[in-house]
Amino acid sequence: MLETSEMITADADRSAAVVLVHSFRLDQPADRIRSARLRATAHGVYEARINGRPVSAEVLAPGWSAYEWRLPVSDDPVRHLLAEENTVEVLLGNGWWRGDLGFEDMNLNYGSELGFVAEIEVVYHDGHTQTVTTGQHWQARTSDTVANNLYGGQCIDARLRGTRDTLPVRRIDVDRARFVPRDSPAVIRHETLKPTRISLAPSGATLVDFGQNLVGWVRMRARGQAGTQIVLRHAEALSDGELATRPLRSAKATDTFVLSGGEDEFEPTLTFHGFRYVEVTGYPGELTADQLEAVVVHSDLRRTGRFSCSSQLVTRLVENSVWSQKGNFLSLPTDCPQRDERLGWTGDIAVYAPTACFQFDVADFLHGWLLDLEAETRHNERSAVPAVVPDILKLTPSIEDDAPLRSGPTAVWGDAAVWVPEALWQAYGDRDRLAAHYPGMVLHLESVVAALSDTGLWDQGFQWGDWLDPDARPDEPGAAKADSGVVATACLIRSAAFAARAADVLGHTEDSRRWADLADRTRAAFLEHYVDPDGRVRSDCATVYALAICFGILDGDRRRAAGERLAEIVRERGHRVTTGFAGTPYVTWALSETGHVEDAYRLLLQTDCPSWLYPVTMGATTIWERWDSMLPDGTVNPGEMTSFNHYALGSVADWLYRVVAGIRPAEPGYARIELAPTPGPGLEWARAALDTPNGTVECGWERRGDRIHVRAAVPDGIEAEVILADGTKHVVGTGPHEFTYLEER
């Protein structure tokens, strides 16, 4: 792959983007071409054009991956772009390679030089092949982008368009063993949004509200005196009528457009921002909605799941989850898209993966990320899953060896190596992909086994625990009620149990026994050390009971007692959320699975803070990082970490899809389906639809007086078991089905 091409660079100012150029002539007339493809990758991000037309819809290519071991190569058809005489132009920017990444002024980079490598392979009908490669025979020039940074933004000077200041081209070394075929969807433009309101801030600046917190950039048109600077600052929220930029920390999130004196259009495609609001200064004349639009940017994912119900707040909650997934599934699953972070935190996707798999087809997207996870773990000096993937934080020399970012294995975060493959297996049933992900599971579990104490518990070493417990102080996000050893040990039981099932599916009999034995031993240790004779679990809070129930640790009377105690805790707190990252995805599941459906519904429908619906009542259009990222008085939470676009707490949507609407896989990949809709107080109807690998399945219910009416539709060739809340079961085949039963009061 790219064996004869050289990676090239051009000497220019570090902040600026450059244009690499090469012209060539076809060996034969264009109508004799059978196929033509451009294969390319970069240190940095690039946009390629042939004869002035984009090679593809992709932006920010080649995306972000574990660059040291996996550098994706795009492979795009270009036959339709070729003529007898051709010119290739490549805009090359900093991207993640030289992005000054991280937080707290880490300013981390993979390298100091950008580079681009490519080949155009033209195959003619007579079998002749013409190959155009990159090398020092290419030319380079300055671009109209004089500054570009993912966190900082982009500065485009329209006066420089059409200039031809040449730059020297050099060859740079590259390890071709890192080249891999693209295995994750490209980042592309999606919908555009027009402003819903343009107003003046108290400071006199123009504020543009797009009505939706989104990820991307603003495309603008303007005409004015040459040299006029239009400055756009982006943020997710307002504070006292002004742009709330404190949550961005050091990220400037500022784009600057310099006018040429003619009609100008600007689109800053070498950066991205998380924003709903834009402050515009310097615009010549009155700014109207016709002059600008927000361009939504994320990986190319197909929407597969839909949900709606009688509560507008709950329906909006689900849409908030969808928007947060879109914004944070930009090349890789990130924690947030706006501040000086935007990293692939493993804990967030570990708990959110089932929700992600319902809302979009993420099979390829998460597969590529899991390959990065395995590569980073395999090369980690502690053989532990890093806190972030790609692990850019390993390049931080100032982090002490015992600090959390260089700790050994951690629960939830490290369990992404197992839980994400588990979600993919259930959603898509791809055995080959399960086999590809299995080595990462093994690396994680072996690192955990080495960290266990003599008791067999995972109760030593650093843990993130039930991160962002709502009862913790804003400046102490790790101060959770749940004992970190209880959380970690419960997570190990779940991970070992699924690894045993995966090994069995893959024919690894000895491994299957090994992981099953680990799960059994760890469960026995958990019951011995963490569960009292009366069934109380250590630290006696909602999270520990939710995990013990959902991870299959308790059974029989202990499980019933745990369900009762969990319901008591939820009632005692007025059906407000008391869980953090570890417990939140499972608390409604644990309630409904132990017969406390009413408490699960009341917890879901609570609007007082902390709750899922409180942010919705405050106008949220994405999922927040904190339950109270915005306080009831409209001010921004004082904590350092205050994002308004973090999908993790939106994992409750999985419960809405699979319990409230009732669509579940009875076998991996929905080869067989379970439909178990669960009505509850506070909703009058709910329905969902999912495009599975075997076709579209639908299920929903409606309350009609004292009866519940259920409607379902099963894909061709698939069998489903319908389990109704009155206890009756029905096995059905292809097509629509309806059932009615008397609701118990």
DRENMI-425190 format. One record per residue: residue in one letter; x, y, z of N, C-alpha, C in turn. Coordinates in steps of 0.1 Angstrom, whole numbers, plus 5000, padded with zeros to 4 digits. Layout:
aXYZXYZXYZ...
//
This chain:
m500849885000500050005000500950125000l500750214990501550334988503050304989e503450194983504850144984505850234976t505450294966506350384958506250524960s505250564968505050714971505850754983e506250884982506950944993506051035001m506251035014505551135022506251265021i505551375018506151505015505551605025t506351715026505851825035506351955028a505852065033506352195028506652285040d507752355039508152445050507252575050a506552585061505652705063505552735077d504852845080504552885094503752765100r504052735113503452625120501952635121s501452755121499952775123499252765110a499952785099499252795086499052665079a498052655070497852535062498552565049v498952455042499652465029498852395019v499152425006498552354995499752284987l499552154986500452074978499852054964v500652064953500052074940500951984931h500251914922500951834911500051824899s500651844887499851834875500451714867f499551634860499951524852498951504840r499451434831498751404818498451254818l497251224814496851084812497651014801d497950894803498650814792497750784780q496450774783495550754772494250844774p493450854764492250934766491350894778a490650984784489950954796488850854794d488250844781487250754779487750604778r489050584779489650454779489950404793i489550484803489850444817488850344822r489350234827488450134834488150174848s489250214855489050254869490150344873a489950424883490950514888490650544903r491650534911491550554926492650634931l492250714941493250794949493350734963r494550684966494850634980495750734987a495350774999496050885006495950875021t496950935027496850955042497751065045a497751105058498551225062498951225076h500051295079500251345093499651485093g498551495099497751615099496351575093v495651675088494351655081494451715067y493751655057493851705044492551705036e492451785026491351785016491951775002a491551674995492151664981491151704971r491651774960490851804949491551764936i490751724926491351704913490551784903n491351874896490751964887489652054893g489952094906489052184913487852124920r487651994918486551924924486951834936p486251824947486651744958486651594954v487651524959487751384957486651304963s486251354975485151284982484451394991a483451344998482751435008483451445021e484551375023485251365036485951495040v485851525052486551635058487451585070l488451655073489351615085489951475083a490151445070490851315067492251315071p492851205076492251075077491651045091g491251155098490651135111491751105122w491351065133492251045145492250895148s493450835149493550695153494850685161a495150565165496450545172497550555162y497950675159498850705148500150625148e500650595160501950525161501850385155w500650335155500550195150499550175139r498650275137497550255127497250395121l497750405108497450535101496550495089p495250525090494350485079494550545066v494450465056494550515042493250515035s492850635030491550645022491750585008d490750535003490750474989489550514982d489650624974488450684967488450674952p487350644946487250644931487350784926v488150804915488350934910488150944895r487750834889487650824874486750944869h485750974876484851084871485451224872l486551234878487251364880488351384870l488751284863489951294854489651344840a490651414835490551464821491951434815e492151484803493451454796494551524804e494351644808495251724817494651734831n495451714841494951704855495851784865t495151844874495851904885495351864899v496151814907495851764920496251874930e495351914939495552014949495151954963v496051964973495851904986496052014996l494952045004495052135015495452055027l496552095034497152015045497152105057g496452065068496452135081496852055092n496852115104497452055116496651935121g495351945122494451835127494951785141w494851655143495151595155496651565156w497351555145498751525145499551635152r499351755149500051865155498951965161g498151905170496951975174497052045188d498252035194498352085208497252035217l497151905217495951835224496151825239g495051785245495051765260494451875267f494651885280494151985288495152035298e494852135305495852195315497152225308d497052285296498252335288499252225285m498652105283499551985279500152015265n499352065256499852095242500651975236l499951865235500551735231500451725215n501451675209501551655195502251525192y501851465181502451335176503751365169g503851485163505151525156505151665153s506251715149506451865146506251895132e506251795123506051815109504851745103l504051825095502951765088503551685075g502651595070503051525058501851465051f502051445038501051385029501651285020v500951175018501451065009500251015002a500450984989499250944981499750884968e498850814961499050764948497650764941i497750794928496550784919496850664909e496050564910496250444902495150454891v495550464878494650464867494850334859v493750264858493750134850492950154837y493550124826492850144813492250014808h491350024799490649904794491649804788d492749844782493749754776494649684787g494449714799495249654810496449744814h496749844807497849934811497450014824t498450024833498250094846499250214847q498650324850499450444852499350484867t500450504873500450544887501150674889v500450764896500950904899501250904914t502450934918502850924932503251064937t503251074951503751194957505251184958g505951294958507451294958507851444958q509151464957509751594957509551674944h508951604934508651664922507351744923w506551724934505351804936505751954940q504852044939505052184943504152214955a504452324961503652374973503552524973r502452564979502252714980501452744993t501452864996500652905008499252895005s498452895015496952885014496353015020d495053025019494353135026494153115040t494452995045494352965060495653005066v495653105074496953155081497053095095a495953035100496052975113494952865114n495352745119494352645121494752555133n493752525141493952445153492552395157l492452265161491152215165490552285177y491352315187490752385198490652535196g491652595189491652735188490752795177g490652715166489852765155490652795143q490152865133490752885120490653025116c491753075110491753215104491953205089i490953255082491053255067491053395062d492153425054492353555048491953545033a490853595030490353585016491253675006r492053765011492953835003494053754997l494253635003495353544999494953454988r493653444985493153354975493653394961g494153294954494753324941496253364941t496753384953498253414954499053284951r500253294948501053184944502453194951d502553214964503753214971504253074972t505353034965505752894965506552864978l506452734981507152684993508052564989p509152544995509952424992509252294997v509352194989508852064992509951964996r509751895007510751805012510151665014r510951565012510551425016510751405030i509851335037510051295051509851145053d510551095063510450945065509150915071v508650795067507350745073507450595074d506950535085506950395086505650335079r505850275068504750225060504050105067a504650045076504049935084502749995091r502750125093501550185101500350195092f500550195078499450215069498450095070v497250135072496150035073494950085064p494249995058493050035051492050105060r491350205055490350275064489350165069d489050165082488150065087487050135095s487050275095485950345102485450455092p484150485094483550575084484150715084a484150785073484750915071483951015079v484551125082483851245088483351325076i482051355076481451435065480551545071r480151635062479151735065477751665065h476851705074475551645074474551765071e473651785080472651885078473252025081t472552125076472852265079471652325087l471952415096470952475104471052635102k469852695100469852835100469652895114p470053015116469753075129468253085133t468053065145466653075150466453215156r467553285160467453415165468753485164i468753615160469953695160469653825168s470453845178470153955188471454025192l471354125200472454195206472654155220a473954125224474254095238474454225245p474354225258474554345266475854425262s476854345258478154405254478054485241g477054455234476854515220477254425209a477754305212478154205202476854145197t476954095185475854025179475853875183l474753825188474653685192473753605182v474253495177473453415168473153285176d471853245176471353125183470853035172f471552915171471052815161470052725166g469652735179468552655184468852515188q470052475185470452335187471952335191n472352265202473752245204474252145194l475352175187475752095176477252095176v477852015166479252015164479552035149g480452125146480752155133481352295132w480852375123481352515121480352595114v480652725112479752815106480252855092r479352845082479652885069479053025067m479853125062479453265062479753325048r478853415045479053495033479153645037a480053725031480153865035480753945023r480554075024481154165014481454295022g482754335021483154455028484454505024q484954605031486254655027487354555029a488354545020489454455021490154475035g490454365041491154365054490254365066t488954385064487954385075487954245081q488054235094488054105102486754075108i486153965105484953915112485353805121v485053825134485453725144484253655149l484353515149483253435154483753355166r483053375177483453295189482253205192h482553075196481552975198481352935212a480152895216479952845230478652775230e478452685240477252605241476152675249a476452775257475452835266475752985267l474753055273474953195276474953215291s475653315296475653355310475453505311d474453545317474053685318473953755305g473453675295473253725282474453735273e475553685278476753685270477253545268l478153525258478653395255479353335268a478953215271479553145283480853065278t481953125279483253065274484052995285r483753015298484552955309484552805307p483452735304483552585303484552545292l484852635283485852595272487252585277r487452635289488852635295489752715285s490852645281491852725272491452725258a490452645254490052645240489452775235k490052835225489552965221488252955212a488152845205486952825197486552945189t487553005182487353135175487853125161d486953155152487253165138487353305133t488253345125488453475120488453475105f487653565099487453575085487953715080v488853725071489353845067488853875052l488253985050487554005037488554045026s488154015014489054055003488654184996g487454224999486954344992485854314982g485754184979484654134970483654054977e482953964969482053874976482853754981d482753734994483553625000482653525007e483053395006482453295014483453215022f483153185034484153125043483552995049e484352895050484052775056485252715063p485352715076486652675083486652525085t487052445075486952305075488152235082l489152305087490252255094490152255109t488952285114488752285128487252235130f486852225143485452205146485152255160h483952295162483552355175482252285180g482052285193480752245199480052365203f478852395198478252525200476752525197r476052615203474752655199474752795196y475552875203475653015201476953065195v476853165187478053225181477953375183e479053435188479153575189479953625177v479353725170479953775158480253925160t481553955157481954095158482654125145g482554255141483254305129482454285116y481254225116480554205104480154335098p480454365085480054495079478554495076g477854585082476454605080475654515089e474354495086473454415094473654265091l473854185101473954045099472553985099t472153905089470853845088471053695086a470053615088470053475087470553425073d470453505063470853465050472353465048q473053525057474553535055475253415062l474653335070475353235077474453115080e475152995082474452875085475452785093a474952705102475752605109475852475101v477052425100477252305092477552195103v476652095103476751985113477751875107v478751845115479851755110479951645120h480051515115480351405123480651285114s480951175119481251055111480051015104d480250945093479150905084478450785089l477450805097476650695104475250705100r474650585098473250575094472350555106r471350645107470450635118469650505117t469550435128468850305127467750295137g467750375148466650355158465850485160r464550465163463650575165462850545178f462550645185461650635197460850755199s459550735203458750855207457750805217c457150895225456250855235455350975238s454350955247453451065250453951185257s455151165263455851275270456751345261q456551475258457451555250458851565256l458851565269460151585276460951455274v460351335275461151215273461551195258t460651235249460951225235462151315232r462151435238463251535236464551475243l464451415254465551345260466251255251v465451175244466051075234466751145223e466051255218466751335207468051395212n468051435225469251495230470351395230s470051265233471051155233471551135218v470651145209471051125195471951245191w471651365194472451475191473851465197s473851425210475151405216476051295210q475351195206476151085199476651145186k475851215178476351275165477551365168g477451445178478551545180479851485185n479651375193480851305199481351185191f480651155180481151045172481751105159l482751185161483451255151484851185150s485051095141486251015139486450905150l486050945163486150845174485250895184p484850805194483950835204484650925215t484251055215484951145225484051175237d484651235247483851275258483051395256c483651495249483051625246483651685234p482951775227483451835215483851975215q483852035227484052185227485252235234r485652185246486652235254488052185250d489052215257490452165255490552025260e489851935253489951795257489551705245r488251685243487751615231488551485229l488651405239489451285239488551155239g489151045235488350925235488350855248w487750915258487650855271486950725271t487550625276487050485275485750465283g485650525295484550505304483250555298d483250665290482050715284481350615275i482250565266481650475255481350335261a482050295272481850165278480350155283v479850265289478450255294477450295283y477850365273476950425263476850335250a477650235249477750155236476350095233p475650035242474349975238473350085232t473350195238472550305233472950345219a474250365218474850405205474450305194c474550175197474250075187472750075183f471850115191470450125188470250255179q470850365182470550485175471150495161f472350445160473050445147473650315144d474050295131474850175128476250215130v476850165141478150195146479150075145a478749975137479549855137480949885132d481149955121482449995116483150095125f482350195129482950305137483550255150l482850175157483450125170484450015168h484349935156485349835153486649905151g486750015144488050085142488550135155w487750185163488150235176488750125185l488050005185488549895193489849845188l490149855175491449815170492549905176d492150035177493050135183493250095198l492150065204492250035219493149915221e493049805213493949695214495349735212a495649815202497049855199497649935210e496850035215497350115226497550035239t496649935242496849855253498049765252r498249705240499349615238500749685240h500749815237501949895238502049975251n501049965259501050035272502049965281e502850045288503949995297503349915308r502049935312501449855323500449755317s500449745304499549645297498049665301a497749795305496349825309495649915298v494349895297493649985288493750125293p494250215284494450355287493050425291a493150535298491950605301491350675288v492250705278491750755266492350675254v491550665244492050595232491550685220p492550725211493950705212494550775224d495650715229496250755241497250865239i496750985236497651095234498251135248l497651105259498151145272499451075276k499750975269501050905272502250995269l501951095260503051175256503351295266t502551295277502751395287503851365297p504951435296506151395305505951445319s505051535322504851595335503951505344i503251405339502351325347503251225355e503051235368503751135377503250995375d504250905377503950765374502750705382d502450765394501350715402500050795399a500050885390498850965387497750875380p496550915381495450835374495650815360l496250905352496350885338497450795334r498250745344499250645342499150535352s497950515356497650405366497550275359g497350165367497050035362495650025357p495149905356493749885350492749955359t491650005353490550065360489250015355a488350005364486949955361486150055353v485250005346484350085337485150135325w486150215328487050275317487750155310g488450075318489149965312488249865306d487049845312486049745308485549775294a485849895289485449925275485949815266a487049755269487649655261486749535260v485849515269484949405269483449445266w483049555272481649595271481249655258v482249715251481949765238481749655228p482749555228482549435219481249355223e480849355236479649295240478449355233a478449495233477349565227477249545212l478449545206478449515191478049375188w478449275196478049135194476549125195q475949185205474449175207473749245195a474249355191473549435181473749385167y474949325163475149295150475549145148g475949075158476148925157477248885147d478248975146479348945137480448875144r480548745141481548655148483048695144d483248735132484648775128485048905136r484148995137484449115145484649075160l483848985165484048945179485448885180a485948805171487248745171488348855170a488148965163489049075162489149155175h488049155182488049235195488449145207y488449015205488748935217490148955223p491248975215492549005221492549115230g491849225227491749335237491049295250m490049215249489449165261490449085270v491249005264492248925271493249015278l493749115270494749205276494149275289h492949315288492349385299492149295311l491649175309491349085320492649045326e493649015318494948975324495549085333s495449205328495949315336495149335350v493849305349493049315362493449195371v493549075366493948965374495248995382a496149055376497449085382497249195393a496149265392495949375402495049335414l494549215414493649175425494349155438s493649185449494249165462494149015466d494748985477494748845482493348795484t492348885486490948845489490248805476g490948825464490248805452489348925447l489449025455488649145451489549245443w488949325435489649435428489449565437d490149565448490049665458491249745461q492249745452493449825454493849895441g494549995442494950075430493950185427f494250275419493350385415492150345408q490950405411489750385404489050515401w488450525390487550645387486250625395g485850505397484650475405483350535399d482450565407481150615402481250765400w482050795389482450935386481251025385l481451155390480351255389479051215396d479251145408478151125417477451265420p476151275418475551415420475651465434d475951375443476151425457477551475460a478451455451479851505453479951655450r480851715456481151865454481551885439p481251995433481652025419483152005417d483952035427485452025425485951895429e485151795433485551665437484751565429p484851555416484051465408484151315411g485251275418485451135421485051095435a484451195442484051165456482651105456a482650975453481350905452480950835465k479650815466479150735477479450585476a479550535464479750395461481250355464d481450255471482850205474483450165461s484650215458485250195445485650045443g485949975454486249835453484949755449v483849795455482549725451482249745436v482449865432482149895417483149815409a484449825412485449755403485249605403t484949545415484849395415483549355408a482449435409481249405401481549405386c482249505382482649515368483449405363l484349355371485149245367484349115365i483349095374482448985372481748985359r481249105355480549115343481449095331s482649155331483649135320484048995319a484448925330484848795329483748695323a482548725328481448645323481248655308f481248775303481148795288482348735281a483548755286484648705279484548545278a484048485288483848335288482848305277r481748375275480848355265481448375251a482248485250482848515237483848405233a484648365243485648255240484948125236d483748105242483047985238482547995223v482048105220481548135206482648115196l483848155200485048155191485748025192g485347925200485947795200487147795209h487347895218488547895227488047825240t488047695240487447625251488147645264e489447645264490247665277490047805282d490147895273489848035277488548055283s487547985277486148005282486047955297r486747835299486747785313487447885322r488547935317489448025325488648145329w487948215320487148335323485948305332a485248195329484148155337484548125351d485648065353486248035367486548165374l487148265366487448395372486148465376a485148465368483848525372483248455384d483348325385482748255397483548285409r484848285409485748315420485448455425t485448545416485248695419483848715425r482848645420481548665425481448605440a482148495442482148435456482848535465a483948595461484648695469483748815472f483048865462482148975463481048945474l480448825473479348795482479948775496e481148725497481748705511482148835517h482648925510483249045516482349175515y481449175505480649295503479149285506v478649165508477249155510477049095525d476249175532475949135546474949025546p474848955558473848845559472348895556d472049015559470749065556470549115542g471649105533471549135519472049275516r472449355526472949485524474349475517v474549565506475749565499476549685505r477849665506478749775512478549905505s478450005512478250145509476750175506d475950075506474450085506473950215499c474250215486473750325478473250275465a472550355457471850305445472750235435t473950295433474850235423475250095426v475650065439476149925442475049825440y473749865443472649765441472349745427a472449855419472149845405473149755398l474449775401475449685395475249545399a475049515412474949385417473749305411i472649385408471549325402471749295387c472149405380472349395366473449305361f474449295369475649215365475549065370g474349025374474148885378474848835390i475148925399475948885411475048825422l473848875423472848835433471748755426d471248655434470148575429469248545440g468048485437467148445447466748555457d466748515470466348615480467248735480r468548715478469448835478469048935467r468748885456468348965445467049045448r466148975453464849045457465049145468a465949115478466249205488466949335483a467849305474468549415468467649505460g466749445453465749525445464849615455e464449555466463649625476464449745482r465749715485466549815491466849935481l467049895468467249995458466050085457a464850025456463650095455463450195467e463750145479463750225491464650355490i465850325485466750445484466250545474v465750495462465150585452463950665458r463150595466461950665471462450765482e463450725490463950815501464450945495r465050935483465551055476464551125467g463351095469462251165461462351135446h462851015443462950975428463851075421r464851125427465951195421467151105418v467851135408469051055405470151075415t470750965420471850965430473050895425t473050855412474150775406475050855397g476250805395477250875386477350785374f478550795368478850725355478650575356a479050515367478950365368477550315370g476750385378475450335382474350385373t474450505367473350565360472750475348p473650405340473050325330472250205334y472350165347471750045352470650055362v470450175367469550195379468050165375t467650215363466250195359466150045355w467149985349467149845346466949765358a467749795369467649715381466349725388l465749845387464349855393463349775385s463349795372462249725364462449575364e463749525365463949385364463649315378t463549395388463149335401461749375405g460949415395459549435398459149575402h460049665402459749805406459649895395v458749865386458549945373458050085376e457150095386456650225389457750325394d458650265402459750355407460750385396a460950295386461750325375461150435366y459850435364459150535357459250665364r459050665377459050795384460450855385l461450765385462850815384463050875371l462650815360462750865347462051005345l460851015350459951135347460251245357q461051235367461451335376461951455368t461551575372462051695365462851785375d462851755388463751835397465151785395c466051875398467551835397467951765410p468751655408469251595396468251495390s468151505377467251405370467551415355w467151315348467351315333466551435326l465351465332464551565325464751705330y465451725341465751855345466451935334p467551885328468151965317467251995306v466351905303465351925292464452045296t464052055308463252165313464052295312m465352285312466152405312466552435297g465952365288466252405274467352325267a467852215274468952135268468552075255t469452075246469252005233470251895231t471151875241472051755241472151715256i472851595258473051545271474151625278w473951655291475051735298475951635305e477151695308478151615315477751595330r477251705336476751705349475151715349w474551655359473151675360472751825361d473651905367473352045369474452125362s474752095349475752175342475252325342m473952345341473352475343472452465356l472752555365471952565377470552615375p469652595385468252635383468152785381d469152865386469053015384469553055370g469952955362470452995348471953015347t472653005358474153015358474752885355v476052895350476752775347477352715359n477352585360477952515372479452555374p479852585386481152635388482252535387g481952405385482952305384483852325372e485052285372485952295361485452215349m484952105351484352015341482852045339t482552125330481152155328480852155313s480552045307480252035293478752025292f478252075281476752065278476551965266n477651885264477451785253478351665257h477751575265478451455270477451345270y477651235262476551145260476351045271a477351025280477350915290476050905298l475551015303474351005312473050985303g473250995290472050955281471950805279s472750725286472650585284471250535289v470450605296469150565300468250535288a468650595276467850575264467850425261d468850355264468850205262467750135269w467450185281466350125289464950165282l464950285277463650325270463450235257y464550205250464350125238464049985241r464749925251464649785253463649745264v463249835272462349795283460949865281v460950005280459750075278459150035264a459850045253459350005240459449855239g460549795245460549645246461349575235i462149635227462849575216464249525221r464449395221465649335226466049215216p467449195215467849075208467748955216a467048855212466948725219468248645215e468748675203470048615199470848725193p472148715193473048815187472648855173g472648985170472349035157470849035154y470049015164468549005163468148895153a469048785153468648665146467348605151r467048635164465748605170465548725179i464248765181463948885187463048865199e463248945210462348945221461649075222l460349075222459549205223458849195237a459249285246458749285259458449425264p457449495258457149635261456549635276t457049745283456749755297456049885300p454749895300454050025303454250055318g454150185320454250235334453550365336p453450405348452650535351453450655346g452650745340453250875336453350885321l453250765314453250765299451950695295e451350755284450150695278450450605266w451550625260451950535249453450555247a454050455240455450465236455650365225r456550395216456850305205458250335200a458850225194460250235188460350155176a461250185168461550105156463150095155l463549975150465049955149465349885136d466249935128466749865116467849765121t467549645121468449545126469149485113p470249405115470849335104469949245096n468749215102467749125096466449195092g466549325092465349405088464749485100t463749555097463149655107462249585116v462449605129461449565139460849685146e459549665149458749775155458049715167c457949805178457149765189456649885197g455449875202454949985210453649955217w453250035226452050015233451250145236e450050125238449150245241448150205252r447950295261446950275272445550325267r444550235267443250265263442250225274g441950325283441150295294441950205304d441350085307441949995316442749885308r442949905295443549795287444849855280i445749765278447049805271446949735257h447149815247447149765233448549765228v449049655224450449645219450449615204r451249685197451449665183452949635180a453249535172454549495168454649455154a455849465148456149415135457449345134v457549225128458649145128459249135114p460549145112461149135099460948995092d461048995079460948865071461948765076g461448645078462248525081462748525096i462248615104462648615118461548575128e461848505138460948475148461048565161a459948595167460048685179459148625190e459648635202458848605214458248735220v456948745220456348865226456048825241i456548905250456348885264455549005270l454348985273453449095278453549115293a453249235297453349265311452349185320d451349125314450349045322450948905323g452148875318452748745320452548645308t451748685299451448595287452648605277k452848495270453948495260453348445247h453848495236453448455223454648445214v454748335206455848325196455148355183v455748455176455148505163456248505152g455748515140456648525129456648655122t456948655109457048775101455648845100g455748985100454649065098454149145110p452949215109452449285120451649205130h451649245142450949165153450349265163e449149235168448549315178448049225190f448149285202447749215214447049315223t446149275231445449355241445349275254y445549345265445449285278444949385288l444349335299443949415310445049455319e445249585321446349645329446049625344e446949575351446849565366447049695372r446149725382446249855389446749845403
//
